[in-house]
Amino acid sequence: MIRVLIADDQPLVRTGLRMILSTEPDIEVVGESVDGASAIDMCARHHPDVVLMDVRMPGVDGIDATRAITAGEQAPRVLVLTTFDLDEIVYDALRAGASGFLLKDAPEDRLVTAIRVVAEGGSLFAPSVTRRLIEEFATRAPRTEAPVTGLTEREREVLGLVARGLSNAEIARELVVSENTVKTHVARLLMKLAVRDRVQAVVLAYETGLVRPGAT
């Protein structure tokens, strides 16, 4: 069972999300919070697997809440909900530790799929929107001073393809290897970069110059 916490200051949004998720046999809404502070508190009490996090909320906003929630041990995954796909605040949410984002007007089935993907350790990194978001974010983000080292040439190649928004299957076709081989490369580069998922890996890669916008 996937345990979900909904964090949004709009009652209608929370009600709508709960109604959608209540029909799914493998998803349980364990709580609702109206701001970031209560989201942090409820995560500590209810231990959700996934947090649906609104960005703009009174008091502690979704970005600060995401940063606090993802900093702990065995932290839940955070899926940011936003109204606009180029909302600049989403850049900060990704840096704060969000595993991806979803537009609030997304179809119901996409929301459910997104929750399952994030709960299984994946991330929302689709070429259509997220690649553009990450690349725009990367041009604004300050570069870290310490370069990332230790990746093999093949792992750097895989990271570049991940940065283009390719799935494991697409990367496998590009490199003419098996999908299991790609999964192994991705798992190793995540471990070496000390990040949780593909989105965080790409953000770090852009910040350190391992991948450059437009070069992938």
N, C-alpha and C positions, 0 to 999 in steps of 0.2 A: 504494500500500500504506500502510495506517495503522499506524504504529509505536506500540505500547502498552507502558507500564511499569506493573507491578502493585506497589503498596506496601501491604503488610498484614503484621502480625506473626503471623497465624495460618496455619500451613502448609496446613491443609485449605481455607481460603478461597482462598489463592493457587492451589492445585492446581485447585480447582473453576473459578475464573475462567480459568485457562489452558486447561483442557479445553474450556470453552464457546467461547472465542475461537479455538482451534485449528481449528475446523471452518469458520471464515469465510475465504473466499478473499482478501478484501481487508484482513484484519487480521493483524498479526504481533506477537507478544509478544516484545519485545527484551530484557526483563529483569524480575527480581523482587527486591524489597527488603523487609527485615524491620523497618525503622524509617525515620524521617524523614531521618536523616543519610545513610544509604546511598541513599535515594531521590534526594537532592540530588546525590550523587556520580555515581550512575548516569545521571541526566539529562544531566550534563555529558559523560559518556562515550558514551552511546548515542543522544542526541538524539531522544527519543520525540516523537510528535505529541500523545499524550494520556497523562496519568498517572491511573490509578485509585488514589485516595488514601484510605486508611483514616484516621479521625480520631484514635483513641486508639491510640498506639504508644509503646513504651518509649523513653526518651531524648528525642530530638527528635520531637515529635508531628507529626501531619498538618498542623496549622495553621501551625506555624513552617516546616515543610518547604514548604508551599504558598506562603507568603510569599516564601521564598528562591527557589523555582523560578520563580515568575511575575515576579520582579523583573528577570530578565535579558533581554537582547535575543533576539528570536525565541524567546520562552519557549514551552514546550509548554502545552497546555490542561490544566487540572486538573479532574477529575470526582471529587467527594468521595463516598465510600461511607460510609453511616451506618446504624445499626441502628434509630434512631427518627427519625421525620420532624420531631419538635419538639426534637431534641437541641440544647441551647443552644450547644454548641460549633460547630455548623454556622454560626451567625451569624458567629462569628469567622472561619470558613473563607471565607465569602463576602467579608468585608472584606479577607481576606488575598490574594484574587485568584482564588478558585475560580470556574469558569464554570458551576457547577451542582452538583447532588447527586443521588444515587440511593440508594434503600433497598437494603440487602443482600438482602432477600427478593424483590426485583423479578423478574419473569419474565425468562428468558434473552433473549427477543427484544427486550425493552425495554432491557436492558443493551447489546446490540449496536447497537440504534438510537441510544441515547444517545451511544455512542462515535463513531458516524458523524456525528451532529449536531454534537457538540463539535469534532470534527476539521475539519469544514467551516466552522468559525467561528461556529457557533450556540451557543446555551446552553439549559439545561434550565429553562424558566420556564413551567411548566404551571399553570393556574389552580387545579387540585385541591389541590396541596400547596405549591408554591413561592410563590404569592402570599401565602398565610397566613404562611409562614415569613418572607418579606421584610417584610411589614407588622409582624409581631411584632418582628422585628429592628429595624425603623425606630423603634419606640417606645422601644427601649432604647438606640439609638445616639446619641452626642452629636452635636449639630449643628455643622457646620463654620462658622467665622466668616465666611469669604469666600463671598458668594453667587455662584452660577453665572449668568453673563449671556451674551447672544449668541444664544440660541435664538429662532427666529421663533415667532409665535403658533401656527402650524400644527405646528411641531416640538414645542412644549410640549404641544399637544393629543395628538399621536402618543405622546409619552412617557407621558402620563397613561393612555392606552389600553394601552401596553406594561405599565405598572404594574398594570393589572387582569388581566394574564396573557393578553391577546389575541394571537393569531397575526397575521402580516401579512395573511393572507386575511380574517380577522375584522375587522381594523382597516380594510381596504379597503372592506368592506361597511358598516361604521359611518360612514365618512366619504364614502362614495359616490365613491371614486376607484379607480384601477387598483392592483393589487398591486405593480406595478413602481414606481409613485409612492410607495407606502408604503415600499418597500425603500430608495428614494432618501432619504426623510425620515429613516428609521432610521439609515442610513449617515452622514448629515450630523450628526445629533445625537450619534452615538457619537464622531465626529471632534471636534466642538465640546466635548464633555465630557471628551475625552481618555481614553476607556475602551475596553476590548476588545470588550465584548459587552453584551447586553440586561440581564443580571443586574446587572453592575457599574453600568450606567447608572441602573437603578432604585434601587440602594442609594445612589448619590450623590445622586439626585434627592430621596430621602427625607431624607437627612442635611442637605441644604441647604435643604429646605423647598419645593423646586419641586413636589413631590408630597407630599401628606399622607395618612397612613393613614385609610381610610374615606372620603376625599374623591374617590376615583376611581370 
